Amino acid sequence: MKKILIIDDEVNIGLLLSKFLSRNGFEVKTATSGATAFEILTTESFNLVLCDFRLEDTDGREVLKKIKLNYPRTGVIIITGYSDIKLAVELIKMGAYDYITKPLYPDEILNTIKKAIDTQQALNEELDKPKSLAEALKNKELGSEAFKQEEYVVGQSGPAKELIRQIDLVAPTGYSVILIGESGTGKESVAKSIHLKSPRKDKPFVAMDCGSLTKELAGSEFFGHEKGSFTGALYTKIGHFEMANGGTLFLDEVGNLSYEIQAALLRTVQERKVKRIGSTKEIDLDVRIIVATNENLIDAISKGKFREDLYHRFNEFGIYMPPLRERGKDIMVFAEYFLLSANKELNKDVKSFSPEVEESFLTYPWPGNVRELKNVLRRAVLLTEGDMVQTKALPLEISTHSKVSAFENAIETVSATAVKEKRIDLKNAALEAEYETILKVLKEVNFNKTKAAQILNIDRKTLYNKMKAINLE
């Protein structure tokens, strides 16, 4: 029996919809607020959510975002009394299956619901298929099972194999993990892979960008708040810890958090309890925490910018994310994958790269790492007219990099040769000067070798050897 969750703050509408859908063979639950709905979603799975756009504690846009992020196998239909085409387009682009306006007509609702469930079921079947990157890239074995559901390519380099080993090792445990690496190395994808290989894989994975948080908003985002708890708190808000309960909370750029928020985080992590701002009720937490940083947290601790006790709470297991420039030929594995992805996105059929493009990819330092490469490939496929990516489709800094490098290498070679030749000339000049000095002194002492050696401040044997070396008899 298909399950539907109805979210509507008008109790009568929720009740009517529940009775109607139950009579038509669906199992139905109702919620009158976003907060209640997500409490239900953390314990039960649903095929479809029917959500009123305007709720007392949130709106349909926010509900849709959270469902698509944490429950991607659940379809969403938004219901509203405000017929707005622009809003409808926006919601559908965000992932809603459809948009229904009030008044509600039974036949229309039932038809839309059945289509939405069928569509979502087809999408779920597609998700369940093993998305083997190996098959996509001519049956090459490129990574572990953890990555088949993610847009992250592992590769076969030494750093790649070590990364796989560490993920497979730590994923089944409950350890907190720190992912350390440059921006764009795929830390969130690795965090998701750890989650998917863990016993929590069927629970929420909630990602939070700490770099975008202001000091004022951080507490509300982490812990949530009650309606009216402060000026502007127009509705009850569920914090990220509560949203991730039972699952995994990923904190990106954790080094950017203020010292005050770090103190509040420490208490929550230690006690495994959270309390919304303005509430006296404590909520028990069962959350695995994965954090990411591109900063040296040890250095931040020494400067008093990061709490050492919080660092040790997070650092039960650390994973180094190698930058793309350390991955060698794995760069082309990433490039081939992103080529396939861009082809699918743009409905094109670009098949390969020119030798010049491959050389550029392998010599460029990739300061933006995997994220930069992905964007470069999307741009290149868009600009490519034939079936092969040429250098003209690459950004200037990449297409010219190999030429600049070759020019710099040539200059270094010429400079080294010039220095070497100069050293030979200096050696000859030194020998010539030595010859002239020895000859001049010998003439002055009438070729008395003992006196010449004394004047030259060398012994007779050294003088004889030097005279022999310059063929001076």
MIZABA-836859 format. One record per residue (C-alpha): residue number from 1; x, y, z. Coordinates in Angstrom, 1 decimal, decimal comma. Example, Ala and Ser with C-alpha at 12.3 -4.5 7.8 and 13.67 -1.06 7.14 Angstrom:
<recs>
> 1 | 12,3 | -4,5 | 7,8
> 2 | 13,7 | -1,1 | 7,1
</recs>
This chain:
<recs>
> 1 | 0,0 | 0,0 | 0,0
> 2 | 1,4 | 3,4 | -1,0
> 3 | 1,9 | 5,9 | 1,8
> 4 | 1,1 | 9,6 | 1,7
> 5 | 1,9 | 12,3 | 4,2
> 6 | -0,4 | 15,4 | 4,1
> 7 | 1,0 | 18,7 | 5,5
> 8 | -1,7 | 21,3 | 6,0
> 9 | -2,3 | 23,7 | 8,9
> 10 | -6,0 | 23,7 | 8,1
> 11 | -7,2 | 20,6 | 10,0
> 12 | -10,4 | 20,2 | 8,1
> 13 | -8,7 | 20,1 | 4,7
> 14 | -6,2 | 17,5 | 6,0
> 15 | -9,0 | 15,4 | 7,4
> 16 | -11,0 | 15,5 | 4,2
> 17 | -8,0 | 14,6 | 2,1
> 18 | -7,0 | 11,8 | 4,4
> 19 | -10,5 | 10,2 | 4,3
> 20 | -10,7 | 10,6 | 0,5
> 21 | -7,3 | 9,0 | -0,1
> 22 | -7,8 | 6,3 | 2,4
> 23 | -11,0 | 5,2 | 0,5
> 24 | -8,9 | 5,1 | -2,6
> 25 | -6,4 | 2,6 | -1,2
> 26 | -3,7 | 4,8 | 0,3
> 27 | -2,2 | 4,7 | 3,8
> 28 | -2,3 | 8,3 | 5,0
> 29 | -0,9 | 10,4 | 7,8
> 30 | -1,4 | 14,1 | 8,5
> 31 | 0,7 | 16,9 | 10,0
> 32 | -0,4 | 20,5 | 10,7
> 33 | 3,1 | 22,0 | 10,7
> 34 | 6,5 | 21,5 | 9,0
> 35 | 8,1 | 20,6 | 12,4
> 36 | 5,6 | 17,8 | 13,0
> 37 | 6,0 | 16,6 | 9,4
> 38 | 9,7 | 16,2 | 9,8
> 39 | 9,4 | 14,4 | 13,1
> 40 | 7,2 | 11,9 | 11,3
> 41 | 9,6 | 11,7 | 8,3
> 42 | 12,5 | 10,8 | 10,6
> 43 | 10,7 | 7,6 | 11,7
> 44 | 8,6 | 6,6 | 8,6
> 45 | 9,1 | 6,5 | 4,8
> 46 | 6,4 | 7,8 | 2,4
> 47 | 5,9 | 7,5 | -1,3
> 48 | 4,5 | 11,0 | -1,6
> 49 | 4,1 | 14,3 | 0,4
> 50 | 1,1 | 16,6 | -0,2
> 51 | 2,1 | 20,0 | 1,3
> 52 | 0,2 | 23,2 | 1,5
> 53 | 2,5 | 26,1 | 0,4
> 54 | 1,6 | 28,4 | 3,3
> 55 | 2,1 | 26,9 | 6,7
> 56 | 2,2 | 28,5 | 10,1
> 57 | 5,8 | 27,6 | 10,8
> 58 | 7,3 | 27,5 | 7,3
> 59 | 6,4 | 27,4 | 3,6
> 60 | 6,2 | 24,8 | 0,9
> 61 | 9,5 | 26,0 | -0,6
> 62 | 11,5 | 25,2 | 2,5
> 63 | 9,7 | 21,9 | 3,0
> 64 | 10,4 | 20,9 | -0,6
> 65 | 14,1 | 21,7 | -0,2
> 66 | 14,5 | 19,6 | 3,0
> 67 | 12,6 | 16,7 | 1,5
> 68 | 14,6 | 16,6 | -1,7
> 69 | 17,8 | 16,9 | 0,3
> 70 | 17,1 | 14,3 | 3,0
> 71 | 14,4 | 12,1 | 1,5
> 72 | 15,1 | 12,0 | -2,3
> 73 | 12,9 | 8,9 | -2,7
> 74 | 9,8 | 10,8 | -1,7
> 75 | 7,8 | 12,7 | -4,3
> 76 | 6,3 | 16,1 | -3,4
> 77 | 3,1 | 17,9 | -4,6
> 78 | 2,5 | 21,5 | -3,5
> 79 | -1,0 | 22,7 | -2,8
> 80 | -1,9 | 26,3 | -2,6
> 81 | -4,8 | 28,7 | -2,9
> 82 | -2,6 | 31,3 | -4,6
> 83 | -2,4 | 30,6 | -8,3
> 84 | 1,0 | 31,8 | -9,3
> 85 | 2,6 | 30,5 | -12,5
> 86 | 6,1 | 31,8 | -11,6
> 87 | 5,9 | 30,1 | -8,3
> 88 | 4,7 | 26,9 | -9,9
> 89 | 7,7 | 26,9 | -12,3
> 90 | 10,1 | 27,6 | -9,5
> 91 | 8,8 | 24,8 | -7,4
> 92 | 8,8 | 22,3 | -10,2
> 93 | 12,4 | 23,3 | -11,0
> 94 | 13,3 | 22,7 | -7,4
> 95 | 12,0 | 19,1 | -7,7
> 96 | 8,2 | 19,2 | -7,0
> 97 | 6,3 | 16,8 | -9,2
> 98 | 3,4 | 19,1 | -9,6
> 99 | 1,5 | 22,1 | -8,2
> 100 | -2,2 | 22,1 | -7,4
> 101 | -4,4 | 25,1 | -6,7
> 102 | -7,4 | 25,3 | -4,4
> 103 | -10,3 | 24,6 | -4,6
> 104 | -9,3 | 20,9 | -4,9
> 105 | -11,1 | 18,6 | -7,2
> 106 | -11,1 | 14,9 | -6,3
> 107 | -10,5 | 13,5 | -9,7
> 108 | -7,7 | 15,9 | -10,4
> 109 | -6,1 | 15,2 | -7,1
> 110 | -6,3 | 11,4 | -7,5
> 111 | -5,0 | 11,5 | -11,1
> 112 | -2,1 | 13,8 | -10,1
> 113 | -1,2 | 11,6 | -7,1
> 114 | -1,1 | 8,4 | -9,1
> 115 | 1,1 | 10,0 | -11,8
> 116 | 3,4 | 11,4 | -9,1
> 117 | 3,8 | 8,1 | -7,4
> 118 | 4,4 | 6,2 | -10,7
> 119 | 7,0 | 8,8 | -11,7
> 120 | 8,8 | 8,7 | -8,3
> 121 | 8,8 | 4,9 | -8,4
> 122 | 10,5 | 4,9 | -11,8
> 123 | 13,1 | 7,4 | -10,5
> 124 | 13,7 | 5,2 | -7,4
> 125 | 14,2 | 2,2 | -9,6
> 126 | 16,8 | 4,2 | -11,6
> 127 | 18,5 | 5,1 | -8,3
> 128 | 18,6 | 1,4 | -7,3
> 129 | 20,4 | 0,4 | -10,5
> 130 | 24,1 | 0,1 | -9,8
> 131 | 25,5 | 3,3 | -11,3
> 132 | 28,8 | 1,7 | -12,1
> 133 | 31,2 | 4,3 | -13,4
> 134 | 33,3 | 1,4 | -14,6
> 135 | 30,5 | 0,5 | -17,2
> 136 | 30,1 | 4,1 | -18,2
> 137 | 33,9 | 4,4 | -18,9
> 138 | 34,4 | 1,3 | -21,0
> 139 | 34,1 | -1,2 | -18,1
> 140 | 37,2 | 0,2 | -16,3
> 141 | 37,3 | -0,6 | -12,6
> 142 | 37,5 | 2,9 | -11,1
> 143 | 36,2 | 2,9 | -7,5
> 144 | 34,4 | 1,3 | -4,7
> 145 | 30,7 | 0,7 | -4,3
> 146 | 30,5 | 3,7 | -1,9
> 147 | 30,8 | 6,0 | -4,9
> 148 | 28,2 | 4,5 | -7,2
> 149 | 25,5 | 6,9 | -6,0
> 150 | 27,7 | 10,0 | -6,0
> 151 | 29,2 | 12,2 | -8,7
> 152 | 32,7 | 11,5 | -7,4
> 153 | 35,3 | 9,5 | -9,2
> 154 | 37,8 | 7,6 | -7,2
> 155 | 40,4 | 6,5 | -9,7
> 156 | 43,3 | 4,1 | -9,4
> 157 | 46,2 | 6,3 | -8,2
> 158 | 47,9 | 5,6 | -4,8
> 159 | 46,1 | 8,5 | -3,1
> 160 | 42,8 | 7,3 | -4,5
> 161 | 43,2 | 3,7 | -3,3
> 162 | 44,2 | 5,0 | 0,2
> 163 | 41,1 | 7,2 | 0,2
> 164 | 38,9 | 4,2 | -0,6
> 165 | 40,5 | 2,1 | 2,1
> 166 | 40,0 | 4,7 | 4,8
> 167 | 36,3 | 5,3 | 3,8
> 168 | 35,6 | 1,5 | 3,8
> 169 | 37,3 | 1,3 | 7,2
> 170 | 35,6 | 4,1 | 9,0
> 171 | 32,1 | 4,0 | 7,4
> 172 | 30,6 | 1,1 | 9,4
> 173 | 31,7 | 2,7 | 12,7
> 174 | 30,1 | 5,5 | 14,6
> 175 | 33,3 | 7,6 | 14,7
> 176 | 33,2 | 11,3 | 14,1
> 177 | 35,3 | 12,2 | 11,0
> 178 | 37,4 | 15,2 | 9,9
> 179 | 37,9 | 15,6 | 6,2
> 180 | 41,0 | 17,7 | 5,5
> 181 | 41,7 | 19,1 | 2,1
> 182 | 41,7 | 22,0 | -0,3
> 183 | 38,4 | 23,6 | -1,5
> 184 | 36,9 | 21,6 | -4,4
> 185 | 38,4 | 18,2 | -3,6
> 186 | 35,0 | 16,6 | -3,0
> 187 | 34,7 | 16,5 | 0,7
> 188 | 30,9 | 16,6 | 0,7
> 189 | 30,8 | 13,7 | -1,7
> 190 | 33,1 | 11,7 | 0,5
> 191 | 31,0 | 12,5 | 3,5
> 192 | 27,9 | 11,2 | 1,7
> 193 | 29,8 | 8,1 | 0,7
> 194 | 30,7 | 7,4 | 4,3
> 195 | 27,0 | 7,9 | 5,2
> 196 | 25,8 | 5,5 | 2,5
> 197 | 28,2 | 2,8 | 3,6
> 198 | 27,1 | 3,2 | 7,2
> 199 | 24,2 | 1,6 | 9,2
> 200 | 22,6 | 5,1 | 9,0
> 201 | 22,3 | 5,0 | 5,2
> 202 | 18,4 | 5,0 | 5,3
> 203 | 18,4 | 8,0 | 7,7
> 204 | 18,8 | 11,7 | 6,8
> 205 | 22,1 | 13,1 | 5,6
> 206 | 22,1 | 16,8 | 6,4
> 207 | 24,8 | 19,1 | 5,0
> 208 | 25,5 | 22,6 | 6,5
> 209 | 27,9 | 25,2 | 5,2
> 210 | 29,4 | 26,8 | 8,3
> 211 | 31,2 | 29,4 | 6,1
> 212 | 28,0 | 31,1 | 5,2
> 213 | 26,7 | 31,4 | 8,8
> 214 | 26,6 | 34,7 | 10,6
> 215 | 27,1 | 34,7 | 14,4
> 216 | 23,5 | 35,8 | 14,9
> 217 | 22,0 | 33,0 | 12,7
> 218 | 24,3 | 30,1 | 13,7
> 219 | 22,4 | 29,2 | 16,8
> 220 | 19,1 | 29,0 | 15,1
> 221 | 20,5 | 27,0 | 12,2
> 222 | 22,2 | 24,5 | 14,4
> 223 | 19,6 | 24,1 | 17,2
> 224 | 16,4 | 25,6 | 15,8
> 225 | 14,1 | 28,0 | 17,7
> 226 | 10,5 | 28,3 | 19,0
> 227 | 8,1 | 30,8 | 17,5
> 228 | 8,4 | 34,2 | 19,3
> 229 | 11,7 | 33,3 | 21,0
> 230 | 13,3 | 36,4 | 19,5
> 231 | 12,4 | 39,3 | 17,2
> 232 | 11,7 | 37,9 | 13,8
> 233 | 11,0 | 34,4 | 15,0
> 234 | 7,6 | 34,2 | 13,2
> 235 | 7,5 | 30,4 | 13,3
> 236 | 9,0 | 27,4 | 14,9
> 237 | 12,2 | 26,2 | 13,2
> 238 | 13,9 | 22,8 | 13,3
> 239 | 17,7 | 23,0 | 13,6
> 240 | 20,1 | 20,9 | 11,5
> 241 | 21,0 | 18,7 | 14,5
> 242 | 17,3 | 17,8 | 14,9
> 243 | 16,9 | 17,3 | 11,2
> 244 | 19,8 | 14,9 | 11,1
> 245 | 18,7 | 12,9 | 14,1
> 246 | 19,3 | 9,2 | 13,5
> 247 | 21,5 | 10,0 | 10,5
> 248 | 24,6 | 12,1 | 9,7
> 249 | 25,3 | 15,8 | 10,0
> 250 | 28,0 | 17,2 | 7,7
> 251 | 29,5 | 20,5 | 8,7
> 252 | 31,5 | 22,1 | 5,9
> 253 | 34,2 | 24,7 | 6,6
> 254 | 33,9 | 24,1 | 10,3
> 255 | 37,0 | 26,3 | 11,0
> 256 | 34,8 | 29,4 | 10,2
> 257 | 32,6 | 29,0 | 13,2
> 258 | 32,8 | 31,7 | 15,9
> 259 | 34,3 | 30,8 | 19,3
> 260 | 30,9 | 31,2 | 21,0
> 261 | 29,2 | 28,8 | 18,6
> 262 | 32,0 | 26,3 | 19,1
> 263 | 31,3 | 26,4 | 22,8
> 264 | 27,6 | 25,7 | 22,2
> 265 | 28,5 | 22,9 | 19,7
> 266 | 30,8 | 21,3 | 22,3
> 267 | 28,0 | 21,0 | 24,8
> 268 | 25,6 | 19,5 | 22,2
> 269 | 28,2 | 17,0 | 21,0
> 270 | 29,2 | 15,9 | 24,5
> 271 | 25,7 | 15,5 | 25,9
> 272 | 24,0 | 14,4 | 22,7
> 273 | 21,1 | 16,6 | 23,5
> 274 | 19,7 | 19,7 | 21,8
> 275 | 17,4 | 22,4 | 22,9
> 276 | 15,7 | 24,8 | 20,6
> 277 | 16,2 | 28,5 | 21,3
> 278 | 13,4 | 29,7 | 23,5
> 279 | 12,5 | 26,2 | 24,6
> 280 | 13,1 | 24,3 | 27,9
> 281 | 12,6 | 20,9 | 26,3
> 282 | 15,8 | 18,9 | 25,6
> 283 | 15,7 | 16,5 | 22,6
> 284 | 17,9 | 13,4 | 22,6
> 285 | 20,3 | 13,1 | 19,7
> 286 | 21,7 | 10,2 | 17,8
> 287 | 23,8 | 11,9 | 15,2
> 288 | 27,0 | 11,0 | 13,5
> 289 | 29,1 | 14,1 | 12,8
> 290 | 31,4 | 14,6 | 9,8
> 291 | 33,2 | 17,9 | 9,5
> 292 | 35,4 | 19,3 | 6,7
> 293 | 38,0 | 22,0 | 6,6
> 294 | 40,5 | 23,5 | 4,3
> 295 | 42,3 | 25,2 | 7,2
> 296 | 45,0 | 23,9 | 9,6
> 297 | 42,9 | 23,5 | 12,7
> 298 | 46,0 | 22,7 | 14,8
> 299 | 47,4 | 26,1 | 13,8
> 300 | 44,0 | 27,7 | 14,6
> 301 | 44,0 | 26,1 | 18,1
> 302 | 47,5 | 27,5 | 18,8
> 303 | 46,2 | 31,0 | 17,8
> 304 | 43,1 | 30,6 | 20,0
> 305 | 40,7 | 30,6 | 17,1
> 306 | 39,4 | 27,0 | 17,5
> 307 | 38,7 | 25,1 | 20,7
> 308 | 41,0 | 22,2 | 21,3
> 309 | 38,4 | 20,1 | 23,1
> 310 | 35,9 | 20,5 | 20,2
> 311 | 38,7 | 19,5 | 17,8
> 312 | 39,3 | 16,3 | 19,7
> 313 | 35,6 | 15,5 | 19,8
> 314 | 35,5 | 15,8 | 16,0
> 315 | 38,8 | 14,1 | 15,3
> 316 | 38,1 | 10,5 | 16,1
> 317 | 39,2 | 9,7 | 12,6
> 318 | 40,9 | 12,0 | 10,0
> 319 | 40,9 | 11,6 | 6,3
> 320 | 43,2 | 13,6 | 4,0
> 321 | 41,6 | 14,6 | 0,7
> 322 | 44,4 | 14,8 | -2,0
> 323 | 44,3 | 17,7 | -4,4
> 324 | 43,7 | 16,9 | -8,0
> 325 | 47,3 | 17,8 | -9,0
> 326 | 48,5 | 14,9 | -6,8
> 327 | 46,3 | 12,4 | -8,6
> 328 | 48,4 | 11,9 | -11,8
> 329 | 46,5 | 10,2 | -14,5
> 330 | 43,3 | 10,0 | -12,4
> 331 | 42,8 | 13,6 | -13,8
> 332 | 41,7 | 12,0 | -17,1
> 333 | 39,5 | 9,6 | -15,3
> 334 | 37,7 | 12,5 | -13,7
> 335 | 37,7 | 14,3 | -17,1
> 336 | 36,1 | 11,3 | -18,9
> 337 | 33,4 | 11,0 | -16,2
> 338 | 32,5 | 14,7 | -16,3
> 339 | 32,5 | 14,5 | -20,1
> 340 | 29,8 | 11,9 | -19,9
> 341 | 27,9 | 13,9 | -17,4
> 342 | 28,1 | 17,1 | -19,5
> 343 | 27,0 | 15,2 | -22,6
> 344 | 23,9 | 14,0 | -20,7
> 345 | 23,1 | 17,4 | -19,4
> 346 | 23,5 | 19,2 | -22,7
> 347 | 22,2 | 16,4 | -24,9
> 348 | 25,4 | 16,2 | -26,9
> 349 | 27,8 | 13,4 | -28,0
> 350 | 31,3 | 14,6 | -27,5
> 351 | 33,5 | 11,5 | -27,4
> 352 | 37,1 | 12,4 | -26,6
> 353 | 39,8 | 14,9 | -26,0
> 354 | 42,6 | 16,0 | -28,4
> 355 | 46,2 | 15,1 | -27,3
> 356 | 46,8 | 18,8 | -26,7
> 357 | 43,8 | 19,0 | -24,3
> 358 | 45,0 | 15,9 | -22,4
> 359 | 48,4 | 17,4 | -22,1
> 360 | 46,9 | 20,7 | -20,8
> 361 | 44,8 | 18,7 | -18,2
> 362 | 47,8 | 16,7 | -17,0
> 363 | 50,1 | 19,7 | -16,6
> 364 | 47,7 | 22,3 | -15,2
> 365 | 47,8 | 22,6 | -11,4
> 366 | 44,0 | 22,7 | -10,9
> 367 | 43,8 | 25,2 | -7,9
> 368 | 40,0 | 24,6 | -7,9
> 369 | 40,5 | 20,8 | -7,9
> 370 | 37,6 | 18,5 | -8,9
> 371 | 35,0 | 21,4 | -8,9
> 372 | 37,1 | 23,4 | -11,3
> 373 | 37,6 | 20,4 | -13,6
> 374 | 33,9 | 19,7 | -13,7
> 375 | 33,1 | 23,3 | -14,6
> 376 | 35,8 | 23,3 | -17,3
> 377 | 34,3 | 20,2 | -18,8
> 378 | 30,7 | 21,6 | -18,8
> 379 | 32,0 | 24,7 | -20,6
> 380 | 34,1 | 22,7 | -23,0
> 381 | 31,3 | 20,4 | -24,1
> 382 | 29,0 | 23,4 | -24,6
> 383 | 31,6 | 25,1 | -26,9
> 384 | 32,6 | 21,9 | -28,8
> 385 | 31,0 | 21,5 | -32,2
> 386 | 32,5 | 18,2 | -33,3
> 387 | 33,0 | 15,0 | -31,3
> 388 | 36,4 | 16,0 | -29,8
> 389 | 37,3 | 18,7 | -27,3
> 390 | 40,0 | 21,0 | -28,7
> 391 | 42,1 | 23,5 | -26,8
> 392 | 40,0 | 26,4 | -28,1
> 393 | 37,2 | 25,2 | -25,9
> 394 | 39,3 | 25,5 | -22,8
> 395 | 39,6 | 28,6 | -20,6
> 396 | 42,7 | 30,7 | -21,5
> 397 | 44,5 | 30,0 | -18,3
> 398 | 44,4 | 26,2 | -19,0
> 399 | 45,0 | 26,2 | -22,8
> 400 | 48,0 | 28,5 | -22,5
> 401 | 49,5 | 26,8 | -19,4
> 402 | 51,3 | 24,0 | -21,2
> 403 | 52,8 | 26,5 | -23,6
> 404 | 53,9 | 28,8 | -20,8
> 405 | 55,4 | 25,8 | -18,9
> 406 | 57,2 | 24,7 | -22,0
> 407 | 58,6 | 28,2 | -22,5
> 408 | 59,7 | 28,4 | -18,9
> 409 | 61,4 | 25,0 | -19,2
> 410 | 63,2 | 26,1 | -22,3
> 411 | 64,4 | 29,2 | -20,6
> 412 | 65,6 | 27,1 | -17,6
> 413 | 67,4 | 24,7 | -20,0
> 414 | 69,1 | 27,6 | -21,9
> 415 | 70,0 | 29,3 | -18,6
> 416 | 71,5 | 26,1 | -17,2
> 417 | 73,5 | 25,5 | -20,4
> 418 | 74,7 | 29,1 | -20,4
> 419 | 75,8 | 28,8 | -16,8
> 420 | 77,5 | 25,5 | -17,6
> 421 | 79,3 | 27,1 | -20,5
> 422 | 80,2 | 30,1 | -18,4
> 423 | 81,7 | 27,7 | -15,8
> 424 | 83,9 | 26,1 | -18,5
> 425 | 85,1 | 29,5 | -19,7
> 426 | 85,9 | 30,5 | -16,1
> 427 | 87,8 | 27,3 | -15,6
> 428 | 89,9 | 28,0 | -18,7
> 429 | 90,4 | 31,6 | -17,6
> 430 | 91,5 | 30,4 | -14,1
> 431 | 93,9 | 27,9 | -15,6
> 432 | 95,2 | 30,6 | -18,0
> 433 | 95,7 | 33,1 | -15,1
> 434 | 97,4 | 30,4 | -13,0
> 435 | 99,8 | 29,5 | -15,9
> 436 | 100,7 | 33,2 | -16,4
> 437 | 101,3 | 33,7 | -12,7
> 438 | 103,5 | 30,6 | -12,3
> 439 | 105,5 | 31,5 | -15,4
> 440 | 106,0 | 35,1 | -14,3
> 441 | 107,3 | 34,0 | -10,8
> 442 | 109,6 | 31,4 | -12,3
> 443 | 111,1 | 34,0 | -14,6
> 444 | 111,6 | 36,4 | -11,7
> 445 | 113,5 | 33,8 | -9,6
> 446 | 115,4 | 32,5 | -12,6
> 447 | 113,4 | 29,2 | -12,6
> 448 | 114,4 | 28,4 | -9,0
> 449 | 111,5 | 26,1 | -8,1
> 450 | 112,1 | 26,2 | -4,4
> 451 | 111,9 | 30,0 | -4,3
> 452 | 109,0 | 30,1 | -6,7
> 453 | 107,0 | 27,7 | -4,4
> 454 | 107,8 | 29,9 | -1,4
> 455 | 106,6 | 33,1 | -3,3
> 456 | 103,4 | 31,2 | -4,5
> 457 | 102,8 | 29,9 | -1,0
> 458 | 102,7 | 26,3 | -2,1
> 459 | 105,1 | 23,4 | -1,6
> 460 | 107,5 | 22,1 | -4,3
> 461 | 105,4 | 19,0 | -5,0
> 462 | 102,3 | 21,1 | -5,7
> 463 | 104,3 | 23,4 | -8,0
> 464 | 105,7 | 20,4 | -9,9
> 465 | 102,1 | 19,0 | -10,3
> 466 | 100,8 | 22,3 | -11,5
> 467 | 103,6 | 22,8 | -14,0
> 468 | 103,0 | 19,3 | -15,3
> 469 | 99,2 | 20,0 | -15,6
> 470 | 99,8 | 23,0 | -17,8
> 471 | 102,7 | 21,3 | -19,7
> 472 | 105,2 | 23,8 | -18,4
> 473 | 108,6 | 22,1 | -18,5
</recs>
